[in-house]
Amino acid sequence: MSNTAQNTARQGWNDLRDTVRPALINELATWNIDPDAVYINGIAPDGVVIYCQSLTNEAVHHILHQNEPDYSSTEHMGLFSVAYSFADEHRVDGPDFVKIGHVMRTLVRAYG
């Protein structure tokens, strides 16, 4: 990919991110969380963190790929204030994954 194409793609990502972020803040206002500073972290059975996305980046990813997330199996996932952490002291007292899934699906339908 040329530098021009990379810059265009990056700008598109940033523009979508800037559009989606206020919608996320509004949807998650009850919990007063910053979607750029709260992460969906997932672990493998051996306890190693194998997945990490901020809520904002998670939304942008699903919108760009036009797929609605499925958080039906969340026993090895959680919301954390520290990227790549699964420590209890970094857990965020926020929405459950039913609500996160609803918000993400709403955003995919609205912006996808």
GIRA-V541996 format. One record per pair of residues at least 24 apart in sequence whose C-alpha atoms are under 6 Angstrom apart, sorted by the first residue. I is the first residue (numbers start at 1). J is the second residue. D is the distance in whole Angstrom. If there is no record, write none. Layout:
# GIRA-V541996
I & J & D
I & J & D
This chain:
# GIRA-V541996
31 & 94 & 6
38 & 80 & 6
38 & 81 & 5
39 & 79 & 5
39 & 80 & 5
39 & 83 & 6
40 & 78 & 6
40 & 79 & 5
41 & 77 & 6
41 & 78 & 6
42 & 76 & 6
42 & 77 & 4
43 & 76 & 5
49 & 84 & 6
52 & 84 & 6
59 & 104 & 6
63 & 108 & 5
63 & 112 & 5
66 & 112 & 5
68 & 105 & 5
